[in-house]
Amino acid sequence: MTPDEIATVMNGTVKAVGPARHEAMLASPMIQNHASFLHLADDGALICAWFGGTLEGKSDISIFASVLADGSDQWGEPQRLSFDLHHSEQNPVLFQQPGGGLWLFHTSQPSGNQDECRIRVAEISRDAGDPTKLTAGEGQFLDLPRGCFVRAPLTVREDGAWLLPIFRCIQRPGQKWNGSHDRAAVGISQDGCKTWVLEDLHQSTGCVHMSPVSIGDDKLAAVFRRRQADFVYHTESADGGRTWSAPQATDVPNNNSSIAAITLKDGRIAMICNPTNAEMSADRRASLYDELGEDDDRPDADPDGGCVPIWGVPRAPVAVCISDDGAKSFSQRIVIEDGPGTCLSNNSIDGHNREMSYPWLLEGTDGSLHITYTYHRRAIKYVRLAPGWADTGSGAAEAGE
């Protein structure tokens, strides 16, 4: 599909494309839409948040969201939830505070300088008369160092502390960020988001987009995207997230693009990603932000003491991988959609980008699977698979471009 063809179906209408699969392209007023996140509200509604604008890194990139009411086949109108005219606002994360309100966390950075990013949090309200309408409060920046990024949801420890998965884009004086010194960390708040401390994960250079899941008995596991575009990595905590093991490779390839993981009701782990890596493709690009066209004569960050990040590996297929051993390995892969996955350009207008990336997933109360992902950097695509999908592959890859 061309960008114009995609635009014609961006109406948010959920339609059956097979006996066990439904799809929609969410509406958006923006030409670029990326990095979706799904949240299941207490009333059964799905809330999808993403960032939209003209080009990732530009100051017109803001957070948008849409609501699918329980039982409805129509996503609500897209609503803008962030309004900083001087920063690129990216990677929304929604969090329901236990016994409290709904919070929106997102990143805020100047241009492509991820090492200068700050994390902003705002409370989200839903209109009592029309729960598909959302309003964001003014919000505030977290008291964490610059260069902290988010992508995955918070975990609440048994003592009530909030654990926020973070990846740190480390500043290198006089050098331009390129991902070479990124590493994982956890932000911890013991007072309901008022103050935060940051704890690094040792031996985690190159591990980003930490996605924690429960594996029972106060134990957590987490999986990581890798800057080196080799494999998804895995770590475990036996004490509720206070300490973590050194990350180790799983058997799932990773292309230096986003992943997400959840614990299913039956105890298995479901991870959604693009299971491909640098060994499987020769496609490369200089950096994530090489199209911004802004003057910056600083040299790229020296990888000495860090890693050599790889950009441009195709972002397809979208697949759900199932683990029976706490996310150490993934024995089953269900392809949701395949395609060329070309991502040598972030441009959403010329049709050169063909990625299907940054997926998110949720399990419904009835056992259905809800999925969203970036479609060619032009739209956010929604897929719902019927209950039983995990054991039968029901509805997977029945349709797709």
C-alpha positions as CSV (number, residue, x, y, z in Angstrom):
1,M,0.0,0.0,0.0
2,T,1.2,3.6,-0.8
3,P,1.0,6.3,1.9
4,D,-2.1,7.7,0.2
5,E,-3.8,4.3,0.1
6,I,-3.1,3.7,3.8
7,A,-4.6,7.1,4.5
8,T,-7.9,6.1,2.9
9,V,-8.4,3.2,5.4
10,M,-7.2,5.2,8.5
11,N,-10.7,5.4,9.9
12,G,-10.5,3.3,13.1
13,T,-13.2,0.9,12.0
14,V,-12.6,-2.7,13.2
15,K,-13.5,-5.2,10.5
16,A,-13.3,-9.0,10.4
17,V,-10.7,-10.3,7.9
18,G,-11.2,-13.9,8.8
19,P,-13.2,-16.1,11.2
20,A,-10.8,-15.3,14.1
21,R,-9.1,-12.1,13.2
22,H,-10.2,-8.4,13.2
23,E,-8.2,-5.4,12.1
24,A,-8.3,-1.6,12.0
25,M,-6.1,1.3,11.0
26,L,-6.4,4.0,13.6
27,A,-7.3,7.5,12.5
28,S,-4.7,10.3,12.9
29,P,-4.3,13.8,11.7
30,M,-0.5,13.3,11.4
31,I,1.5,12.0,8.5
32,Q,3.8,10.0,10.8
33,N,2.5,7.7,13.5
34,H,4.7,5.4,15.6
35,A,5.5,3.7,18.9
36,S,2.0,2.6,20.0
37,F,1.2,1.4,23.5
38,L,-2.0,-0.4,24.6
39,H,-3.8,-0.1,28.0
40,L,-6.8,-2.1,29.1
41,A,-9.1,0.2,31.3
42,D,-11.1,-1.1,34.2
43,D,-14.3,-0.7,32.2
44,G,-13.0,-3.0,29.4
45,A,-12.1,-0.1,27.0
46,L,-8.8,-0.2,25.1
47,I,-6.7,2.9,25.1
48,C,-4.0,3.2,22.4
49,A,-1.4,5.9,22.7
50,W,1.4,6.7,20.2
51,F,3.4,9.6,18.9
52,G,2.6,11.5,15.7
53,G,3.9,14.4,13.6
54,T,6.0,14.9,10.5
55,L,9.2,13.0,11.4
56,E,10.6,11.4,14.5
57,G,12.9,13.9,16.3
58,K,11.0,17.0,15.0
59,S,9.5,19.4,17.5
60,D,6.0,18.8,16.1
61,I,6.0,15.2,17.3
62,S,3.4,14.9,20.1
63,I,1.5,12.2,22.0
64,F,-1.9,11.1,20.7
65,A,-4.4,8.6,21.9
66,S,-7.6,6.9,20.9
67,V,-10.2,4.8,22.8
68,L,-12.0,1.6,21.7
69,A,-15.0,1.2,24.1
70,D,-15.8,-2.3,25.3
71,G,-17.9,-4.1,22.7
72,S,-17.5,-1.4,20.1
73,D,-16.1,-1.8,16.6
74,Q,-15.1,1.8,16.2
75,W,-12.0,3.4,17.7
76,G,-12.7,7.0,18.9
77,E,-11.3,10.1,17.4
78,P,-7.5,10.7,18.0
79,Q,-6.8,13.2,20.7
80,R,-3.6,15.1,21.3
81,L,-2.3,14.7,24.9
82,S,1.1,16.6,24.9
83,F,1.8,20.2,23.7
84,D,5.5,21.0,24.0
85,L,6.3,23.1,20.8
86,H,10.1,22.8,21.3
87,H,10.7,19.1,21.9
88,S,10.0,15.8,20.2
89,E,7.6,14.0,22.6
90,Q,7.8,10.2,22.1
91,N,7.2,6.7,23.5
92,P,4.0,7.0,25.5
93,V,3.5,4.6,28.5
94,L,0.1,4.4,30.3
95,F,0.0,3.3,34.0
96,Q,-3.0,2.7,36.2
97,Q,-2.0,3.7,39.7
98,P,-3.3,1.1,42.3
99,G,-6.4,2.8,43.8
100,G,-5.6,6.0,41.9
101,G,-5.6,7.7,38.6
102,L,-4.3,6.9,35.1
103,W,-0.9,8.3,34.3
104,L,0.9,9.1,31.0
105,F,4.7,8.8,30.9
106,H,6.5,9.9,27.8
107,T,9.9,11.2,26.6
108,S,10.7,14.7,25.6
109,Q,13.9,15.5,23.7
110,P,15.4,18.3,21.6
111,S,15.8,17.1,18.0
112,G,17.7,13.7,17.7
113,N,19.6,14.3,20.9
114,Q,18.3,11.3,23.0
115,D,21.0,11.9,25.5
116,E,19.2,15.2,26.5
117,C,15.8,13.5,26.9
118,R,13.7,14.0,30.0
119,I,10.7,11.9,31.1
120,R,7.4,13.7,31.6
121,V,4.4,12.4,33.5
122,A,0.8,13.7,33.4
123,E,-2.5,12.5,34.8
124,I,-5.1,11.4,32.2
125,S,-8.9,11.9,32.8
126,R,-11.7,10.3,30.9
127,D,-14.9,12.2,30.3
128,A,-17.7,10.7,32.4
129,G,-20.3,11.5,29.7
130,D,-18.1,10.2,26.9
131,P,-15.3,7.8,28.1
132,T,-13.7,7.8,24.6
133,K,-12.6,11.4,25.3
134,L,-9.4,11.9,27.1
135,T,-7.8,15.0,28.8
136,A,-4.2,15.3,30.0
137,G,-3.1,17.4,32.9
138,E,-0.2,19.8,32.7
139,G,2.3,17.3,34.0
140,Q,5.8,17.5,35.2
141,F,9.3,16.2,34.5
142,L,10.6,13.3,36.6
143,D,13.7,14.1,38.8
144,L,15.9,11.8,36.8
145,P,19.1,12.5,34.9
146,R,18.8,13.6,31.3
147,G,19.1,10.8,28.8
148,C,16.5,8.6,30.5
149,F,14.0,7.0,28.1
150,V,10.9,4.9,28.6
151,R,9.0,2.4,26.5
152,A,7.6,-0.4,28.8
153,P,5.0,-0.2,31.6
154,L,5.6,0.2,35.3
155,T,5.6,-2.6,37.9
156,V,4.4,-2.2,41.4
157,R,6.6,-4.0,44.0
158,E,5.1,-5.7,47.0
159,D,6.1,-2.8,49.2
160,G,4.2,-0.4,47.0
161,A,7.2,1.0,45.2
162,W,6.8,1.9,41.5
163,L,9.5,0.4,39.2
164,L,9.9,2.2,35.9
165,P,11.9,0.4,33.2
166,I,14.4,2.9,31.7
167,F,17.1,2.9,29.1
168,R,19.8,5.4,29.6
169,C,21.3,7.3,26.6
170,I,24.6,8.3,28.2
171,Q,26.0,11.7,27.3
172,R,29.5,11.9,25.8
173,P,30.8,15.4,26.1
174,G,31.4,17.0,22.7
175,Q,30.0,14.0,20.9
176,K,26.6,13.3,19.2
177,W,24.4,10.5,20.6
178,N,24.3,7.4,18.4
179,G,23.3,4.6,20.9
180,S,26.8,3.3,21.5
181,H,26.7,3.7,25.3
182,D,23.0,3.1,26.0
183,R,22.3,0.7,28.9
184,A,19.4,-0.4,31.1
185,A,18.2,0.9,34.4
186,V,15.2,1.0,36.7
187,G,13.7,4.1,38.1
188,I,12.2,3.6,41.6
189,S,9.6,5.8,43.4
190,Q,8.5,5.0,46.9
191,D,6.2,8.0,47.2
192,G,3.8,7.7,44.3
193,C,5.9,9.5,41.6
194,K,7.0,12.5,43.7
195,T,10.7,11.5,43.8
196,W,12.8,8.9,42.0
197,V,16.1,7.2,42.3
198,L,17.9,5.4,39.4
199,E,19.6,2.0,39.6
200,D,21.6,0.8,36.7
201,L,21.6,-2.8,35.5
202,H,25.2,-4.1,35.5
203,Q,26.6,-5.5,32.3
204,S,23.7,-4.2,30.2
205,T,25.4,-2.0,27.6
206,G,23.4,-2.2,24.4
207,C,20.3,-3.6,26.2
208,V,17.3,-1.2,25.9
209,H,13.5,-1.3,26.0
210,M,13.5,-3.4,29.1
211,S,10.1,-5.2,29.3
212,P,9.4,-6.9,32.7
213,V,7.0,-9.8,33.2
214,S,6.0,-11.8,36.3
215,I,7.2,-15.4,36.5
216,G,5.6,-16.1,40.0
217,D,6.7,-16.1,43.6
218,D,7.9,-12.5,43.6
219,K,10.1,-13.3,40.7
220,L,10.4,-11.2,37.6
221,A,12.0,-11.7,34.2
222,A,12.6,-9.0,31.6
223,V,13.6,-9.0,27.9
224,F,15.6,-6.4,26.0
225,R,16.0,-4.9,22.5
226,R,19.7,-4.8,21.6
227,R,21.6,-2.0,19.9
228,Q,23.9,-4.6,18.4
229,A,21.0,-6.0,16.4
230,D,21.9,-9.6,17.4
231,F,19.4,-11.2,19.8
232,V,16.7,-10.4,22.3
233,Y,18.4,-10.6,25.8
234,H,16.9,-11.8,29.1
235,T,17.4,-11.1,32.8
236,E,15.8,-12.2,36.0
237,S,15.1,-10.9,39.5
238,A,14.4,-13.2,42.4
239,D,13.5,-10.4,44.8
240,G,10.7,-8.4,43.1
241,G,13.0,-6.2,41.0
242,R,15.5,-5.1,43.6
243,T,18.4,-6.9,41.9
244,W,18.8,-8.3,38.4
245,S,21.1,-10.9,36.8
246,A,23.4,-10.0,34.0
247,P,21.5,-10.0,30.7
248,Q,22.0,-13.1,28.5
249,A,21.0,-13.8,24.9
250,T,17.8,-15.7,24.1
251,D,17.1,-17.7,20.9
252,V,15.1,-14.9,19.3
253,P,16.9,-12.6,16.8
254,N,16.6,-8.8,17.3
255,N,17.0,-6.1,14.8
256,N,17.6,-3.2,17.1
257,S,13.9,-2.4,17.2
258,S,11.3,-2.5,19.9
259,I,9.8,-5.5,21.7
260,A,7.1,-6.0,24.3
261,A,6.3,-8.9,26.6
262,I,3.4,-10.0,28.8
263,T,2.6,-12.9,31.2
264,L,-0.4,-14.8,29.9
265,K,-3.1,-16.1,32.2
266,D,-1.8,-19.6,31.8
267,G,1.7,-18.5,33.0
268,R,3.4,-18.5,29.7
269,I,5.3,-15.5,28.4
270,A,4.2,-13.9,25.1
271,M,6.7,-11.5,23.4
272,I,6.0,-9.6,20.3
273,C,8.8,-8.4,18.1
274,N,10.5,-8.6,14.6
275,P,12.5,-11.8,14.9
276,T,15.3,-10.9,12.5
277,N,18.8,-9.5,13.0
278,A,21.9,-8.1,11.3
279,E,23.2,-11.5,10.3
280,M,20.0,-12.0,8.2
281,S,20.2,-8.7,6.2
282,A,22.8,-6.4,4.7
283,D,20.5,-3.3,5.0
284,R,22.2,-0.5,7.0
285,R,21.7,3.2,7.7
286,A,23.9,5.7,9.3
287,S,21.8,6.5,12.3
288,L,18.2,6.8,13.6
289,Y,18.1,10.5,12.9
290,D,20.1,10.9,9.8
291,E,17.2,12.6,7.9
292,L,16.5,15.5,10.3
293,G,18.7,17.8,8.3
294,E,19.8,19.9,11.3
295,D,23.3,21.4,11.6
296,D,25.3,19.5,14.1
297,D,29.0,19.3,13.5
298,R,29.8,17.2,16.5
299,P,31.4,13.8,15.8
300,D,29.4,10.6,16.6
301,A,30.0,9.2,20.0
302,D,33.1,7.0,20.2
303,P,32.0,3.4,20.8
304,D,35.1,2.7,22.9
305,G,33.9,1.2,26.2
306,G,30.4,0.8,24.7
307,C,29.1,-1.0,21.7
308,V,28.7,-0.5,17.9
309,P,25.0,0.1,17.3
310,I,23.5,-1.2,14.0
311,W,20.6,0.6,12.3
312,G,18.6,-0.2,9.3
313,V,18.0,-4.0,9.7
314,P,14.4,-4.6,8.2
315,R,11.6,-4.4,10.7
316,A,9.4,-7.3,9.7
317,P,7.8,-9.7,10.2
318,V,5.7,-9.0,13.3
319,A,5.6,-12.2,15.3
320,V,4.4,-13.3,18.7
321,C,6.9,-15.6,20.4
322,I,5.8,-17.9,23.3
323,S,8.0,-19.1,26.2
324,D,7.4,-21.9,28.6
325,D,10.5,-21.3,30.7
326,G,10.2,-17.7,32.0
327,A,11.4,-15.9,28.8
328,K,14.7,-17.7,28.6
329,S,13.8,-19.3,25.3
330,F,10.8,-19.1,22.9
331,S,9.7,-22.4,21.3
332,Q,6.7,-21.1,19.4
333,R,6.5,-18.2,16.9
334,I,3.2,-17.0,15.4
335,V,3.6,-14.6,12.4
336,I,1.0,-11.8,12.6
337,E,2.1,-10.0,9.4
338,D,5.1,-10.2,7.1
339,G,6.5,-7.9,4.5
340,P,9.8,-6.3,3.3
341,G,10.2,-4.3,6.5
342,T,12.4,-1.7,4.8
343,C,13.4,1.0,7.3
344,L,16.3,2.8,5.6
345,S,14.1,6.0,5.7
346,N,11.8,7.3,8.5
347,N,9.9,9.3,5.9
348,S,6.2,8.6,6.0
349,I,5.4,10.4,2.7
350,D,7.5,8.9,-0.1
351,G,6.5,5.3,0.5
352,H,10.1,4.0,0.9
353,N,9.5,3.0,4.5
354,R,7.8,-0.5,4.7
355,E,8.4,-1.3,8.4
356,M,5.9,-3.1,10.7
357,S,7.5,-2.3,14.0
358,Y,7.2,-1.2,17.6
359,P,4.5,-3.7,18.4
360,W,2.5,-3.9,21.6
361,L,0.2,-6.6,23.0
362,L,-2.4,-7.3,25.6
363,E,-4.5,-10.3,26.6
364,G,-8.2,-9.6,26.9
365,T,-10.3,-10.9,29.8
366,D,-11.8,-13.5,27.4
367,G,-8.4,-14.7,26.3
368,S,-8.3,-12.8,23.0
369,L,-5.1,-11.0,22.0
370,H,-5.0,-7.3,21.2
371,I,-2.0,-6.1,19.1
372,T,-0.9,-2.7,17.7
373,Y,2.1,-1.8,15.6
374,T,3.5,0.8,13.3
375,Y,2.5,0.3,9.7
376,H,5.0,1.9,7.2
377,R,5.5,4.8,9.6
378,R,2.1,6.1,8.3
379,A,-0.4,4.5,10.6
380,I,-1.0,2.5,13.7
381,K,-2.5,-0.9,12.9
382,Y,-4.7,-2.8,15.4
383,V,-5.2,-6.6,15.2
384,R,-7.4,-8.7,17.5
385,L,-7.1,-12.5,17.6
386,A,-9.8,-14.7,18.9
387,P,-9.4,-16.8,22.1
388,G,-7.3,-19.9,21.5
389,W,-4.8,-18.1,19.3
390,A,-1.8,-19.2,21.5
391,D,-2.4,-22.9,21.0
392,T,-3.8,-23.0,17.4
393,G,-2.3,-19.9,15.8
394,S,-6.0,-18.9,15.2
395,G,-6.3,-15.8,13.1
396,A,-2.6,-15.3,12.6
397,A,-1.4,-14.0,9.2
398,E,-4.8,-14.7,7.6
399,A,-4.6,-11.3,6.1
400,G,-2.0,-8.6,5.6
401,E,-0.3,-6.5,3.0
